[in-house]
Amino acid sequence: MAVAADGFLQWLQGEIEQKGVQDVVKMRGFAPTDALIQAFHDSDLYLFCSIWDEPFSGGLLEALATGLPTIATTAGGTPEAIVSGENGLLVQPDDAQA
């Protein structure tokens, strides 16, 4: 798994180390647009696991625009962009078995 983000990286890095998954989670940090688009094309799946009711995610739209298969939670405005089973898969927030 690769993580491209810059907002809460220190907290996330701590979680990765605490859970001992450093060998499968790669922290990329901030990615300029060209690199981010290339990362989408190089990926097999986009996972958007928001638990907050944020209105909408730019990253989600970018992933969908590249045609990357997407799994996301039903939190916030995400169901406005994803029709489960058509252009992605929606799951309930905090459902680890999903």
C-alpha positions in Angstrom: 0.0 0.0 0.0 1.2 3.5 -0.8 0.0 6.6 1.1 0.3 10.0 -0.7 -0.7 12.7 1.8 0.8 15.5 3.8 -1.7 16.5 6.4 -1.4 14.1 9.3 1.7 12.1 8.3 3.4 12.0 11.8 0.3 10.5 13.4 -0.1 8.0 10.5 3.5 7.0 10.6 3.1 6.3 14.4 0.1 4.1 13.7 2.0 2.2 11.0 4.9 1.6 13.3 2.6 0.6 16.2 0.8 -2.0 14.1 4.1 -3.3 12.6 3.1 -2.9 9.0 6.0 -0.8 7.7 6.9 -3.5 5.2 3.6 -3.2 3.3 2.7 0.5 3.8 4.9 3.0 2.0 4.7 6.7 2.9 5.1 8.9 -0.1 4.2 12.2 1.4 3.0 15.1 -0.8 2.8 14.2 -4.5 2.6 16.8 -7.2 -0.2 16.3 -9.6 1.8 14.6 -12.4 3.3 12.1 -9.9 -0.1 11.5 -8.3 -1.8 10.7 -11.6 1.1 8.3 -12.4 0.7 6.7 -9.0 -3.0 6.1 -9.8 -2.1 4.5 -13.1 0.5 2.3 -11.4 -2.0 1.2 -8.7 -4.5 -1.7 -8.6 -7.0 -0.1 -6.3 -7.9 3.2 -4.6 -9.1 2.9 -1.0 -10.9 5.9 0.5 -11.7 5.0 4.0 -13.0 8.3 5.4 -15.0 8.1 8.7 -15.8 11.8 8.7 -18.8 13.5 7.0 -16.6 15.5 4.7 -18.5 17.0 1.8 -16.3 15.6 -0.9 -12.8 14.4 -1.7 -10.6 15.7 -4.5 -8.5 12.6 -4.3 -11.5 10.4 -4.7 -12.5 12.3 -7.9 -9.0 12.1 -9.2 -8.9 8.4 -8.7 -12.2 7.9 -10.4 -11.2 10.1 -13.3 -8.3 7.8 -14.0 -10.6 4.8 -14.0 -8.9 3.2 -10.9 -11.2 0.7 -9.1 -12.3 2.4 -5.9 -13.5 1.1 -2.5 -14.8 3.9 -0.3 -17.0 4.4 2.8 -20.5 5.9 2.7 -19.4 8.8 4.9 -20.1 12.3 3.7 -20.5 13.1 0.1 -18.8 10.0 -1.3 -22.1 8.2 -2.3 -22.7 11.2 -4.7 -19.7 10.1 -6.7 -19.8 6.3 -6.4 -22.6 4.1 -7.4 -21.7 0.8 -5.6 -21.2 -2.0 -8.1 -20.9 0.4 -11.1 -17.9 2.6 -10.6 -16.8 1.5 -7.2 -17.8 -0.3 -4.1 -19.2 1.4 -1.0 -18.9 0.1 2.5 -20.0 1.3 5.9 -17.5 3.4 7.9 -15.7 1.4 10.7 -16.7 -2.0 9.3 -13.4 -3.8 9.4 -14.9 -7.0 7.9 -16.0 -5.1 4.8 
